[in-house]
Amino acid sequence: MIDTLTPLSDEQREIQRLAREFATSEIAPFAGAWDKAEAADPAVRFKLGELGFLGMLLPTEYGGLGLDSLSYLLALEEIAAADASTAVLMSVHNSLPTRMILNHGSDTQKRHFLPRMATGEWLGAFALSEPDAGSDAAVLTTQAVRDGDHWVLNGTKSWVSNGNVAEVILAMARNDSATDRKGSRGISAFIITPDLPGFRVSKKEAKMGLRASPTVQLTFDGMRVPADRVLGEVGHGFVYAMQSLEAGRLGIAAQAVGIARAAVEQTIAYTRVRQQFRTPLAQFQAVQFKLADMATRLHGARAMLHATAAAKDRGEAVGPHAAMSKLMASEAAMWITTQAIQLFGGYGYVTDYPVERLFRDAKVTEIYEGASEIQRIVIGRALAAD
Ligand SMILES: Cc1cc2nc3c(=O)[nH]c(=O)nc-3n(C[C@H](O)[C@H](O)[C@H](O)COP(=O)(O)OP(=O)(O)OC[C@H]3O[C@@H](n4cnc5c(N)ncnc54)[C@H](O)[C@@H]3O)c2cc1C
């Protein structure tokens, strides 16, 4: 009843089944404890790697599964339905750093980094945001200055998911000079590894939700980066990051759909057994109306996401549709988890049931990888253009 209506190939069904089985047995039973401990079991990342889930979009020549976007998003929904924190690890790794290296890296960079990233031996992170550069990331100030066969980086990157556990971090920094600023064309992408001198994890955020996913601030203090760690062309890093964020938006939409699905499933199960006035809650029409609205928004969000992924897999440009998918799914997840809390009553407000965690986890999907307002800007601009 709440599964996808999208026609799936045998291979896509198999990926979905594999992900559901893994998420149900290896993630869901522990998600509440990881949330409380503010740390997931470090082994989960290697298990995801063994399944191939950290190289889903990478070609087989780099050790990936070479799958289409829809297969990846089906798997991501399953992982997110069990634990949104594990889903963000998988989403950031697959959508951002591995994609950027695949699309713009040199042969040497691809051969060095991608096979190890595909297995999860090396986890990827993405460092674009800064304390004063969020929605308007092009104003970032981390400075890169060329010094012989190195670049020297100084600055602070904020909100880096998995930045304290990642082995490979794609960091954006300005290569233009203070006297000749080139805007978004003065930013390059650097492949950072934590062993570089001058690299430091300077703060770990205490968060409302996604607590098992570490979010950290990184400080680069005269960090010396070998010149062969520049990704693609100098000055093109911002464009590469924006291109990757388009794929990232679909990942966050899948994460939101997974959170929303878990909330719908748990609310249906709860209202079927919880009795008041000697009647199961689910028998009251007012409750059925809420369940109907929750399921309808879930299906709408997932249908939009899958249609966009299918179009992307056909090679079509999906910029505004990717923004619509993220906007619709994240707002659906927030609305659905809010209704879930209401239908659980007092039990929804305490930590006895997972809906409380789902509600906290849902909120960030409206904020990161482009807040809802930014998605509306992207969609609105496309509508207003000729
Ligand atoms: C848990 C978490 C994990 C994250 N992980 C990463 C990561 O791995 N890598 C990374 O680089 N970043 C990451 N981020 C950062 C995230 O992408 C930013 O928080 C996001 O882009 C918003 O930036 P900001 O927080 O600075 O908000 P601001 O840009 O200050 O925006 C504040 C509010 O103003 C609104 N706003 C801004 N501009 C406009 C406008 N023109 N019109 C209307 N409204 C506007 C925004 O939509 C938002 O509601 C993460 C954030 C969180 C919370």
The ligand as an ORCA input file, in Angstrom:
! r2SCAN-3c Opt
* xyz 0 1
  C      23.072     18.849      9.645
  C      23.672     19.660      8.542
  C      24.579     19.062      7.670
  C      25.177     19.814      6.659
  N      26.108     19.219      5.847
  C      26.812     19.993      4.970
  C      27.905     19.441      4.241
  O      28.215     18.239      4.342
  N      28.621     20.261      3.437
  C      28.331     21.591      3.299
  O      29.026     22.283      2.557
  N      27.273     22.132      3.960
  C      26.518     21.372      4.791
  N      25.471     21.918      5.501
  C      25.175     23.354      5.338
  C      23.844     23.621      4.643
  O      23.937     23.309      3.290
  C      23.479     25.080      4.943
  O      23.053     25.117      6.289
  C      22.408     25.610      4.016
  O      22.920     25.770      2.725
  C      21.825     26.941      4.504
  O      22.859     27.842      4.799
  P      22.866     28.621      6.200
  O      22.671     27.602      7.258
  O      24.070     29.468      6.249
  O      21.558     29.517      6.184
  P      21.411     30.965      5.512
  O      21.934     30.942      4.126
  O      21.895     32.008      6.439
  O      19.818     31.060      5.392
  C      18.972     31.293      6.538
  C      17.530     31.348      6.025
  O      17.384     32.411      5.082
  C      16.850     31.900      3.879
  N      17.386     32.618      2.721
  C      18.690     32.800      2.372
  N      18.768     33.495      1.220
  C      17.492     33.749      0.831
  C      16.905     34.435     -0.281
  N      17.646     34.969     -1.253
  N      15.557     34.511     -0.350
  C      14.786     33.952      0.610
  N      15.274     33.279      1.682
  C      16.611     33.197      1.791
  C      17.266     30.439      3.849
  O      16.454     29.699      2.974
  C      17.118     30.055      5.296
  O      15.781     29.758      5.573
  C      24.829     21.174      6.502
  C      23.904     21.762      7.364
  C      23.337     21.032      8.381
  C      22.365     21.708      9.316
*
